[in-house]
Amino acid sequence: MVDRKRDGEGANGNREAPLDVLIAGAGYVGLTAAVSLKQARPGLAVAIVDAAPAGVWQRDGRASAIAAAASRMLEQLGVWEEIAPQAQAITEMIITDSRAADPVRPVFLTFDGEVAPGEPFAHMVANRDLNGALRRRAAKLGIDIIEGMAVSAFDVNGAGITVHLADGAALKARLLVAADGVNSRLRDMAGIKTVKWEYGQSGIVCTVAHERPHNGRAEEHFLPAGPFATLPLKPDEDGTNRSSIVWVERTEDAKALVEGDEFVFEHDLEQRFGLKLGEIRVADKPRAWPLGLTLARAFVAPRIALAGDAAHGIHPIAGQGLNLGFKDVAALAEVVVEADRLGQDIGALDVLERYQQWRRFDTLQMGVTTDVLNRLFSNDIGPLRAARDLGLGLVERMPKLKDFFIRQASGLSGDTPRLLKGEAI
């Protein structure tokens, strides 16, 4: 992959050459958008500009849950075969509702982990494995990535958009895709407002090594301060059993935990994790991120489309943030490719409105759902606890309703874009 900041050139080796699509952000959303468009329409000139320094993605120690629909999409894009050997299938999911000090945690709800025979509803994948595979696919397709370079401004001028970079250079394109995260500068530059509030919670993320195998089981414990999720990972190169932890606490408590004494952190972790998998130890440095809800009031503006966290940031209680981003990409790619085949202007507002209409309701629905779930479960109010436990118990005894939730979690419900079905666009 060429670092265009060093050699002074731009996409296709020439910063004066006009692009069809410029994507801001080289995370999984930006990379997948570029690969989706270029694979479907090789004639499109597609490039990525990313503010992060070259190689920073390789230091990301986190892992993400990839829903079945997303893995079908990645397979269609030619990257799943590379990722699959490092991906851990989630074969079972259990849900409990208790307090951290409770000696027994009754299981209220269990899910088998398949949407079809032999197809798990989700896999756990290391972020750097996902990012690396997408970068290698982008390189094979001839997609340039301009690294370590932020977008400083842009001008919409009729049939195109001129994007100004921090080094003074400018790139011209027909469409700019903002995939630059929940604090998107491009969203702000475009004048798109958001609905936003903080939860007063932070998500602690770390990897835990444990004595016994997890057998692909994921667990989510609803605790008064927030959910504590244990997500299975592939063993490391030495065969050590591992799980990823997403631990939600009140922000001040999370800060004290990650910045405080390691012994205190491991003691509190063990109290929540338990000893069902034998002795445990923290395998990397825990980090905490503040949690909130951010929903863009519009997903498009003239010559601009928002995707991924730039369009929506939601609570991790349902584990759907990454998969919402993949849905954005699949829908946007399908709209843009179909418009290009029809000879339409891919950056025109009437074309982009099709993407917005496709994605806004689903995103709003998921944002509201995660917000309600967090408020319902992140408390220790007796009547609410009794009501939610009754509800979980009822779902457990209704197979068809459980199947519905599995389809939702797998990303295969609703008006699903073709890529998420594993179909070419």
RODO-2510 file (C-alpha; in nm, 4 decimals, decimal comma):
residues 425
     n   res          X          Y          Z
     1     m     0,0000     0,0000     0,0000
     2     v     0,1475     0,3337    -0,1038
     3     d     0,1681     0,6162     0,1480
     4     r     0,0758     0,9115    -0,0754
     5     k     0,1752     1,1585     0,1933
     6     r     0,5373     1,0621     0,1381
     7     d     0,5528     1,0578    -0,2395
     8     g     0,3276     1,3589    -0,2972
     9     e     0,0905     1,1876    -0,5369
    10     g    -0,2785     1,1124    -0,5085
    11     a    -0,5252     0,8529    -0,6281
    12     n    -0,4184     0,6812    -0,9480
    13     g    -0,0750     0,8392    -0,9014
    14     n    -0,1973     1,1911    -0,9857
    15     r    -0,3785     1,4293    -0,7544
    16     e    -0,5067     1,6232    -1,0545
    17     a    -0,6897     1,3185    -1,1941
    18     p    -1,0614     1,3386    -1,1081
    19     l    -1,2160     1,0628    -0,9001
    20     d    -1,5617     0,9158    -0,9082
    21     v    -1,5703     0,8386    -0,5350
    22     l    -1,3458     0,9623    -0,2546
    23     i    -1,3933     0,7953     0,0836
    24     a    -1,2794     0,9667     0,4039
    25     g    -1,1827     0,7040     0,6613
    26     a    -0,9925     0,3756     0,6309
    27     g    -1,1722     0,1786     0,8992
    28     y    -1,3833    -0,1240     0,8128
    29     v    -1,6656     0,0954     0,6748
    30     g    -1,4467     0,3033     0,4446
    31     l    -1,2466     0,0055     0,3210
    32     t    -1,5553    -0,2083     0,2593
    33     a    -1,7260     0,0756     0,0731
    34     a    -1,4240     0,1181    -0,1549
    35     v    -1,3916    -0,2558    -0,2230
    36     s    -1,7674    -0,2961    -0,2845
    37     l    -1,7782    -0,0162    -0,5400
    38     k    -1,4555    -0,1026    -0,7205
    39     q    -1,5327    -0,4737    -0,7434
    40     a    -1,8794    -0,4103    -0,8874
    41     r    -1,7702    -0,1291    -1,1222
    42     p    -1,3976    -0,1617    -1,2046
    43     g    -1,4193     0,1493    -1,4203
    44     l    -1,4971     0,3729    -1,1224
    45     a    -1,2002     0,5734    -0,9933
    46     v    -1,2135     0,5156    -0,6136
    47     a    -0,9679     0,6322    -0,3474
    48     i    -0,9520     0,6611     0,0315
    49     v    -0,8068     0,9401     0,2429
    50     d    -0,7432     0,8699     0,6115
    51     a    -0,6342     1,1050     0,8889
    52     a    -0,4790     0,8275     1,1001
    53     p    -0,1023     0,7719     1,0718
    54     a     0,0081     0,4813     0,8556
    55     g     0,0061     0,1497     1,0416
    56     v    -0,1941     0,2637     1,3442
    57     w    -0,4650     0,0059     1,2627
    58     q    -0,2141    -0,2727     1,3313
    59     r    -0,2067    -0,1729     1,6993
    60     d    -0,5816    -0,2180     1,7474
    61     g    -0,6165    -0,5070     1,9931
    62     r    -0,9971    -0,5138     1,9899
    63     a    -1,2240    -0,7728     1,8292
    64     s    -1,5705    -0,7348     1,6756
    65     a    -1,8760    -0,9535     1,6312
    66     i    -1,9354    -1,0070     1,2593
    67     a    -2,2973    -1,1058     1,1916
    68     a    -2,3828    -1,3783     0,9395
    69     a    -2,5010    -1,1231     0,6827
    70     a    -2,1725    -0,9335     0,7114
    71     s    -1,9670    -1,2506     0,6671
    72     r    -2,1710    -1,3302     0,3543
    73     m    -2,0858    -0,9844     0,2263
    74     l    -1,7163    -1,0272     0,3043
    75     e    -1,7196    -1,3606     0,1248
    76     q    -1,8746    -1,1972    -0,1830
    77     l    -1,6021    -0,9304    -0,1674
    78     g    -1,3271    -1,1929    -0,1656
    79     v    -1,1909    -1,1377     0,1872
    80     w    -1,3743    -1,3877     0,4095
    81     e    -1,1575    -1,6785     0,2959
    82     e    -0,8552    -1,4984     0,4414
    83     i    -1,0360    -1,3976     0,7622
    84     a    -1,2148    -1,7292     0,8336
    85     p    -0,9174    -1,9222     0,9805
    86     q    -0,8804    -1,6526     1,2509
    87     a    -1,2566    -1,6109     1,3088
    88     q    -1,4245    -1,7748     1,6088
    89     a    -1,7824    -1,8898     1,5524
    90     i    -2,0333    -1,8007     1,8236
    91     t    -2,2135    -2,1314     1,8719
    92     e    -2,4309    -2,0337     2,1694
    93     m    -2,5487    -1,7188     2,3440
    94     i    -2,6799    -1,7015     2,7001
    95     i    -2,8298    -1,4040     2,8851
    96     t    -2,8500    -1,3533     3,2603
    97     d    -2,9817    -1,0732     3,4812
    98     s    -2,8247    -1,0386     3,8250
    99     r    -2,6019    -0,8370     4,0555
   100     a    -2,2234    -0,8745     4,0534
   101     a    -2,2220    -1,0119     4,4101
   102     d    -2,4993    -1,2699     4,3525
   103     p    -2,3640    -1,6218     4,4189
   104     v    -2,5895    -1,7706     4,1472
   105     r    -2,6738    -1,6187     3,8101
   106     p    -2,9822    -1,7858     3,6662
   107     v    -2,9885    -1,8118     3,2876
   108     f    -3,3057    -1,6518     3,1551
   109     l    -3,2469    -1,6846     2,7807
   110     t    -3,0377    -1,9045     2,5512
   111     f    -2,9854    -1,8932     2,1765
   112     d    -2,8404    -2,1585     1,9512
   113     g    -2,5819    -2,0004     1,7293
   114     e    -2,6990    -2,0900     1,3778
   115     v    -2,9168    -1,9091     1,1224
   116     a    -2,8872    -2,2085     0,8870
   117     p    -2,7251    -2,5509     0,9264
   118     g    -2,3526    -2,4948     0,9503
   119     e    -2,3828    -2,1133     0,9427
   120     p    -2,3280    -1,9396     1,2804
   121     f    -2,5260    -1,6216     1,3403
   122     a    -2,1981    -1,4416     1,4167
   123     h    -1,8200    -1,4744     1,4377
   124     m    -1,5674    -1,2902     1,6516
   125     v    -1,2894    -1,1387     1,4400
   126     a    -0,9844    -0,9390     1,5495
   127     n    -1,0104    -0,5833     1,4147
   128     r    -0,6596    -0,5906     1,2692
   129     d    -0,7360    -0,9166     1,0829
   130     l    -1,0479    -0,7597     0,9309
   131     n    -0,8741    -0,4334     0,8456
   132     g    -0,5673    -0,6074     0,7029
   133     a    -0,7695    -0,8380     0,4768
   134     l    -0,9726    -0,5448     0,3429
   135     r    -0,6565    -0,3411     0,2782
   136     r    -0,4991    -0,6251     0,0837
   137     r    -0,8161    -0,6644    -0,1236
   138     a    -0,8220    -0,2899    -0,1890
   139     a    -0,4611    -0,3028    -0,3079
   140     k    -0,5415    -0,5862    -0,5515
   141     l    -0,8260    -0,3785    -0,6932
   142     g    -0,5984    -0,0769    -0,7403
   143     i    -0,7543     0,1432    -0,4720
   144     d    -0,5115     0,4009    -0,3347
   145     i    -0,5110     0,5015     0,0316
   146     i    -0,3749     0,8452     0,1196
   147     e    -0,2625     0,7933     0,4790
   148     g    -0,1913     1,0391     0,7573
   149     m    -0,3864     1,3132     0,5789
   150     a    -0,7020     1,4831     0,7085
   151     v    -0,9675     1,6573     0,5008
   152     s    -0,9552     2,0260     0,5901
   153     a    -1,2425     2,1532     0,3750
   154     f    -1,4504     2,0844     0,0666
   155     d    -1,6405     2,2814    -0,1957
   156     v    -1,9471     2,1525    -0,3805
   157     n    -1,9486     2,2866    -0,7330
   158     g    -2,2369     2,1608    -0,9426
   159     a    -2,1271     1,8345    -1,1005
   160     g    -1,8561     1,7594    -0,8454
   161     i    -1,6910     1,8223    -0,5123
   162     t    -1,3395     1,9515    -0,4480
   163     v    -1,1854     1,8087    -0,1314
   164     h    -0,8988     2,0042     0,0251
   165     l    -0,6406     1,8081     0,2229
   166     a    -0,4353     1,9239     0,5192
   167     d    -0,1180     1,9536     0,3082
   168     g    -0,2854     2,2008     0,0727
   169     a    -0,3551     1,9534    -0,2063
   170     a    -0,7019     1,9121    -0,3552
   171     l    -0,8874     1,6107    -0,4949
   172     k    -1,1902     1,6321    -0,7221
   173     a    -1,4660     1,3698    -0,7121
   174     r    -1,8301     1,3153    -0,7979
   175     l    -1,9126     1,1721    -0,4534
   176     l    -1,7543     1,2045    -0,1085
   177     v    -1,8343     0,9311     0,1445
   178     a    -1,7841     1,0346     0,5078
   179     a    -1,6758     0,7257     0,7015
   180     d    -1,4683     0,9180     0,9538
   181     g    -1,6288     0,8001     1,2768
   182     v    -1,8798     0,9111     1,5354
   183     n    -1,7108     1,2504     1,5791
   184     s    -1,7128     1,3049     1,2017
   185     r    -1,5604     1,6360     1,0974
   186     l    -1,7045     1,5980     0,7476
   187     r    -2,0564     1,5645     0,8895
   188     d    -2,0041     1,8919     1,0735
   189     m    -1,8543     2,0608     0,7658
   190     a    -2,1607     1,9561     0,5659
   191     g    -2,3858     2,1243     0,8236
   192     i    -2,5632     1,8005     0,9159
   193     k    -2,7022     1,8200     1,2694
   194     t    -2,7252     1,5279     1,5111
   195     v    -2,9418     1,4020     1,7938
   196     k    -2,6921     1,3247     2,0662
   197     w    -2,6697     1,2426     2,4355
   198     e    -2,4300     1,0704     2,6717
   199     y    -2,5204     0,7734     2,8903
   200     g    -2,2762     0,8465     3,1705
   201     q    -2,1327     0,5026     3,0959
   202     s    -1,8058     0,3829     2,9440
   203     g    -1,7281     0,0530     2,7776
   204     i    -1,4169    -0,1232     2,9054
   205     v    -1,2604    -0,3516     2,6456
   206     c    -0,9877    -0,6090     2,7027
   207     t    -0,8853    -0,9652     2,6221
   208     v    -0,8909    -1,2295     2,8937
   209     a    -0,6943    -1,5546     2,8892
   210     h    -0,8571    -1,8475     3,0705
   211     e    -0,7763    -2,2038     3,1687
   212     r    -1,0605    -2,3953     3,0013
   213     p    -1,2079    -2,3600     2,6471
   214     h    -1,5201    -2,1503     2,5960
   215     n    -1,6609    -2,3852     2,3270
   216     g    -1,7855    -2,0886     2,1286
   217     r    -2,0248    -1,9653     2,3976
   218     a    -2,0960    -1,5944     2,4331
   219     e    -2,2530    -1,4593     2,7509
   220     e    -2,4173    -1,1296     2,8352
   221     h    -2,4781    -1,0508     3,2003
   222     f    -2,7106    -0,7598     3,2667
   223     l    -2,5757    -0,5882     3,5779
   224     p    -2,7042    -0,2710     3,7477
   225     a    -2,4263    -0,0496     3,6064
   226     g    -2,4533    -0,1934     3,2527
   227     p    -2,4032    -0,5168     3,0554
   228     f    -2,0948    -0,7350     3,0916
   229     a    -2,0361    -0,9404     2,7758
   230     t    -1,7957    -1,2317     2,7342
   231     l    -1,7256    -1,3035     2,3671
   232     p    -1,5270    -1,6075     2,2483
   233     l    -1,2013    -1,5654     2,0559
   234     k    -0,9777    -1,8095     1,8733
   235     p    -0,6923    -1,9426     2,0883
   236     d    -0,3671    -1,7533     2,0347
   237     e    -0,0590    -1,8969     1,8637
   238     d     0,0425    -2,0740     2,1854
   239     g    -0,3006    -2,2370     2,2197
   240     t    -0,4091    -2,0131     2,5087
   241     n    -0,7877    -1,9929     2,5479
   242     r    -0,9120    -1,6354     2,5133
   243     s    -1,2271    -1,4252     2,5293
   244     s    -1,2989    -1,0611     2,4555
   245     i    -1,4657    -0,8566     2,7297
   246     v    -1,7009    -0,5621     2,6807
   247     w    -1,7705    -0,4331     3,0304
   248     v    -2,0003    -0,1333     3,0769
   249     e    -1,9625     0,0738     3,3938
   250     r    -2,0479     0,4234     3,5059
   251     t    -1,7879     0,6525     3,3491
   252     e    -1,6190     0,7541     3,6731
   253     d    -1,5953     0,3907     3,7859
   254     a    -1,4615     0,2765     3,4483
   255     k    -1,1929     0,5459     3,4567
   256     a    -1,0880     0,4413     3,8062
   257     l    -1,0739     0,0754     3,7033
   258     v    -0,8571     0,1170     3,3920
   259     e    -0,6263     0,3751     3,5502
   260     g    -0,6037     0,2151     3,8937
   261     d    -0,4332    -0,0831     4,0523
   262     e    -0,4159    -0,3948     3,8322
   263     f    -0,5041    -0,6181     4,1275
   264     v    -0,8286    -0,4262     4,1887
   265     f    -0,9172    -0,4481     3,8192
   266     e    -0,8571    -0,8236     3,8064
   267     h    -1,0520    -0,8767     4,1307
   268     d    -1,3555    -0,6875     3,9960
   269     l    -1,3217    -0,8626     3,6595
   270     e    -1,3128    -1,2061     3,8241
   271     q    -1,6224    -1,1215     4,0282
   272     r    -1,8115    -1,0607     3,7019
   273     f    -1,6445    -1,3212     3,4804
   274     g    -1,6572    -1,5999     3,7389
   275     l    -1,4395    -1,9111     3,7488
   276     k    -1,6422    -2,1323     3,5163
   277     l    -1,3497    -2,1309     3,2724
   278     g    -1,0871    -2,1774     3,5430
   279     e    -0,8239    -1,9232     3,6355
   280     i    -0,8238    -1,6033     3,4324
   281     r    -0,5762    -1,3252     3,3605
   282     v    -0,5911    -0,9991     3,1671
   283     a    -0,3994    -1,0490     2,8410
   284     d    -0,3739    -0,6847     2,7289
   285     k    -0,4139    -0,3337     2,8624
   286     p    -0,7808    -0,2501     2,9320
   287     r    -0,9142     0,0627     2,7652
   288     a    -1,2395     0,2523     2,8138
   289     w    -1,4554     0,4497     2,5700
   290     p    -1,7448     0,6813     2,6661
   291     l    -2,0846     0,5611     2,5442
   292     g    -2,3646     0,7671     2,3992
   293     l    -2,6256     0,7820     2,1269
   294     t    -2,5526     0,9871     1,8142
   295     l    -2,7954     0,9896     1,5211
   296     a    -2,7427     1,2131     1,2195
   297     r    -3,0560     1,4066     1,1220
   298     a    -2,9698     1,3414     0,7564
   299     f    -2,7482     1,0793     0,5960
   300     v    -2,6818     1,2798     0,2801
   301     a    -2,6064     1,6297     0,1576
   302     p    -2,5151     1,7515    -0,1927
   303     r    -2,2308     1,5226    -0,3149
   304     i    -2,1891     1,3698     0,0343
   305     a    -2,3100     1,0468     0,1987
   306     l    -2,2526     0,9485     0,5623
   307     a    -2,1826     0,5847     0,6479
   308     g    -2,1064     0,3886     0,9636
   309     d    -2,0464     0,5736     1,2893
   310     a    -2,0496     0,9079     1,1058
   311     a    -2,4229     0,8444     1,0566
   312     h    -2,4982     0,6685     1,3850
   313     g    -2,3289     0,5771     1,7104
   314     i    -2,5294     0,3433     1,9342
   315     h    -2,4916     0,1612     2,2639
   316     p    -2,3066    -0,1742     2,2383
   317     i    -2,5761    -0,3582     2,4385
   318     a    -2,6956    -0,5439     2,1256
   319     g    -2,3560    -0,5665     1,9559
   320     q    -2,4915    -0,4168     1,6321
   321     g    -2,2807    -0,1043     1,5760
   322     l    -2,0365    -0,2613     1,3309
   323     n    -2,3084    -0,4509     1,1483
   324     l    -2,5156    -0,1341     1,1003
   325     g    -2,2089     0,0081     0,9283
   326     f    -2,1889    -0,2906     0,6953
   327     k    -2,5583    -0,2411     0,6100
   328     d    -2,4871     0,1213     0,5220
   329     v    -2,2057     0,0169     0,2905
   330     a    -2,4098    -0,2549     0,1201
   331     a    -2,7047    -0,0205     0,0619
   332     l    -2,4902     0,2714    -0,0555
   333     a    -2,2889     0,0511    -0,2924
   334     e    -2,6059    -0,0962    -0,4414
   335     v    -2,7588     0,2485    -0,4980
   336     v    -2,4406     0,3957    -0,6485
   337     v    -2,3693     0,0967    -0,8734
   338     e    -2,7245     0,0855    -1,0073
   339     a    -2,7162     0,4607    -1,0750
   340     d    -2,3846     0,4302    -1,2564
   341     r    -2,5166     0,1464    -1,4729
   342     l    -2,8109     0,3653    -1,5706
   343     g    -2,5813     0,6522    -1,6588
   344     q    -2,7037     0,8668    -1,3715
   345     d    -2,4912     1,1088    -1,1700
   346     i    -2,3789     0,9013    -0,8695
   347     g    -2,3367     1,2086    -0,6497
   348     a    -2,6660     1,3744    -0,7343
   349     l    -2,8917     1,4362    -0,4384
   350     d    -3,1864     1,2437    -0,5851
   351     v    -2,9631     0,9351    -0,6165
   352     l    -2,8279     0,9723    -0,2642
   353     e    -3,1813     1,0162    -0,1286
   354     r    -3,2491     0,6530    -0,2230
   355     y    -2,9709     0,5477     0,0112
   356     q    -3,1018     0,7726     0,2877
   357     q    -3,4560     0,6385     0,2581
   358     w    -3,3228     0,2826     0,2729
   359     r    -3,1126     0,3269     0,5841
   360     r    -3,2588     0,5979     0,8076
   361     f    -3,5577     0,4114     0,9515
   362     d    -3,3582     0,0950     1,0268
   363     t    -3,0899     0,3009     1,1970
   364     l    -3,3409     0,5024     1,4012
   365     q    -3,5151     0,1805     1,5027
   366     m    -3,1897     0,0214     1,6213
   367     g    -3,0835     0,3387     1,8017
   368     v    -3,4137     0,3574     1,9898
   369     t    -3,4043    -0,0172     2,0661
   370     t    -3,0564    -0,0068     2,2171
   371     d    -3,1430     0,3072     2,4121
   372     v    -3,4547     0,1453     2,5622
   373     l    -3,2700    -0,1802     2,6394
   374     n    -2,9924     0,0090     2,8162
   375     r    -3,2364     0,2096     3,0263
   376     l    -3,4419    -0,1008     3,1042
   377     f    -3,1523    -0,3244     3,2088
   378     s    -2,8896    -0,0838     3,3495
   379     n    -3,0562    -0,0344     3,6859
   380     d    -3,1434    -0,2186     4,0046
   381     i    -3,5089    -0,1180     4,0368
   382     g    -3,7067    -0,4126     4,1765
   383     p    -4,0304    -0,3885     3,9694
   384     l    -3,8328    -0,3313     3,6475
   385     r    -3,6076    -0,6279     3,7253
   386     a    -3,9097    -0,8515     3,7795
   387     a    -4,0764    -0,7344     3,4568
   388     r    -3,7692    -0,7787     3,2375
   389     d    -3,6895    -1,1204     3,3830
   390     l    -4,0468    -1,2269     3,3146
   391     g    -4,0082    -1,1031     2,9567
   392     l    -3,6812    -1,2919     2,9050
   393     g    -3,8412    -1,6064     3,0435
   394     l    -4,1351    -1,5764     2,8041
   395     v    -3,9024    -1,5364     2,5042
   396     e    -3,7110    -1,8463     2,6180
   397     r    -4,0324    -2,0499     2,5911
   398     m    -4,1286    -1,9194     2,2454
   399     p    -3,9093    -2,0786     1,9734
   400     k    -4,0518    -1,8680     1,6896
   401     l    -3,9794    -1,5466     1,8771
   402     k    -3,6257    -1,6688     1,9500
   403     d    -3,5794    -1,7412     1,5794
   404     f    -3,6922    -1,3845     1,5044
   405     f    -3,4291    -1,2412     1,7387
   406     i    -3,1603    -1,4633     1,5850
   407     r    -3,2523    -1,3318     1,2386
   408     q    -3,2306    -0,9773     1,3726
   409     a    -2,8904    -1,0411     1,5300
   410     s    -2,7624    -1,2070     1,2123
   411     g    -2,8479    -0,8998     1,0014
   412     l    -3,0761    -1,0989     0,7706
   413     s    -3,4077    -0,9348     0,8577
   414     g    -3,5889    -0,6530     0,6814
   415     d    -3,5038    -0,5045     0,3425
   416     t    -3,1576    -0,6572     0,3114
   417     p    -2,9153    -0,5291     0,0433
   418     r    -2,7884    -0,7888    -0,2010
   419     l    -2,4309    -0,7944    -0,0711
   420     l    -2,5573    -0,8950     0,2748
   421     k    -2,7344    -1,1894     0,1157
   422     g    -2,4062    -1,2953    -0,0396
   423     e    -2,5173    -1,1790    -0,3859
   424     a    -2,3193    -0,9687    -0,6316
   425     i    -2,4392    -0,6180    -0,7166
***
